[in-house]
Amino acid sequence: MLNIRFIHGQHVHTSKVTYIKNNSVRRQLFPSTFLLSVFLMFTQSVSLHAAEIPILESNKNVAEAGFFKLTWQESLGEVEIEEAMNRDFSDANKLYPGSDNATVISGKPNGEWYYRARLIDDGQAGGWSDAIQVTVEHHSLERALYFFFAGLIMFVATCWLVIRGERLA
């Protein structure tokens, strides 16, 4: 039996090829098995390399409260997140470098915001993920004042009921 190891980055692929001994001559039991193993190890390596581009998602497409959460699959290392207001990332800012798999964004003004992510492995940057768009549309001032005065009325009514109830008791 022969063990073959194929190392690609941090990934190690092992394949076993069986030989039989016949009259002091070794020959491979299934020659196609060896070639198939090498082919599969190569394609697995290529697919693992392509899978190293993170998939970035947001919990909201439209953030009315001004905050939202960006998530990506569990990373194999450090992840870098960029944000921009232009779709082409010409005004990109590094938003997050780290090894977590989520971050909460808040305090953004109204507008269209774009985000993308990539893995950083031993100082080497991988490819960028597909960009996602999040629209920030804060509640209008009229709506905020409506909620404020509705809360104020409920507070005054509760205080009045408590004071009135205590006087009757």
N, C-alpha and C positions, 0 to 999 in steps of 0.2 A: 504494500500500500504506500502511496506517495501522497503527501500533503502539499498542496500548492497554496501559497498565500499571496494575495494581491492587495497591496496597500495603496489607498487613495485618500490623502488628507488624514483625517482621524478615523476613517473607516477601514477595517481589515476584513477581507473576504477570504474564506478558506474553502478549498475544493479537494476532495479525495479521489484519487485515481487508483484503481485496483489492478495489480499485475499478478499473473500466475507464473509459477516456475514449472517448466516442462523440459525434461532432459537437459538440465543446466542452462537452458535458454529462457530468458524472461521475455514475455511479450505482453502487450496490453490486452486486457480482456475485452474492452469495448473502446476502440480508438475514437469513435464519435463522441463518447462521454467526455473525454478530455477536451476536445474542441468545444463542445457544448458548454462545459463548465467555464472555460476561459471566456467564451462569448457572453454567458450570463453574468459573470463577474464584471466584465467591462460594461455591459448595459446597466447593471445595478449601480455601478460606480457613477456612470454618467447621469442616471436618473436621480441618484442621491445628491449629486452636485447641483443639478437643476432644482431640486427640492429645497436647496439652501436659501432660496429667495423667500423671505417671509410673506405671508398673506396678511395684509392689514385690513382691519374692519373697524367700523364705528357703531356704537349702540344707537345712534340717532343720525338721520340724514339732515334733519332740521332741528337745531337746538334753540328752543324758545326761551329756556331758562338761562341760557348762556354757558352751560357746561355740558360736556359729553365725555365719553370714554373711548379711547383707542385701544384695541386689543390685537394681538398677533399670536400665532401658535407658539408653543413652548420653544424657546430658542436654544440653539446649540452653543451659544456664546453671547457676545455683546451685540446689541442691536442699536442702530442709529435711526432716529426719526427726524425727518425734515418737514417743515411747514412753509407754506407760501400762500400769497394771495393771488398769484398768477398761475394759470394752468401749466405753463412751461417751466415753472420753478426758477425763473430768472431772479426772483427776489427771495430765494430760499434761506431759511434760518435753521440751524441745528436746534431742534427742540428737546430731544431726549437721547442721551447715550447711556446705556446700561444693559443689564441682563434680565430685567423683569419681562413679563409678557403682557403688560397693560399699563396705561397711564391715563390720568384724568386731566382734561384741558378745561380751563375756565378763564373768565375775565376777557374774552375776546369781543371786540366790537362787532356790530352788524356787518355781514358780508359773506362772501364765498371764501372758504378756506380749503386748501389742498394739503394732503399729507401723503408721505411715502416712507418706506422703511428699507433697510438693508442690513445684512449681517457683517460684522467686523470680526475676522478670525486672524489672530496673530498679526494685527496691524494691516491686514489685507482686506480691503472693502469688497464685498460681493455686489451683485447686481441689485438695482432698485426694484422694489415691488411695484405693482400697479398702483397708480395714485387713486386716492379716494377723495371725495368732495363732501364737506360738511357746511351747511348753510346756517349761519347764526342770525336769528331774527328775534331780538328781545321783544318782550311784551311792550305794547305802546304805553305811553304815560297815562292816557285815559283809562286803560285797563288796570294799570297799577293803582291809580287813584280809586277806581271802583272797588278793588279788593281792599284797599286801605280803609275806606269809609264803611264798607260792609263789615269788616272786622271791628271797627270802632263802634258801630251800632250794636254788634253782638256783645262787646265788652261792657258797654254802658248798660244794656239790658240785663246782663248777668249780674253786674254790681247792684242794680236796682232791685232785682229779685232776692239777692242775698240780704241786702239791708232791710227790705220789706219783710222777708221771712223771719228775720231775727226780731223785729219789732212785734210781730204777731205772736211769737213764741213766749 
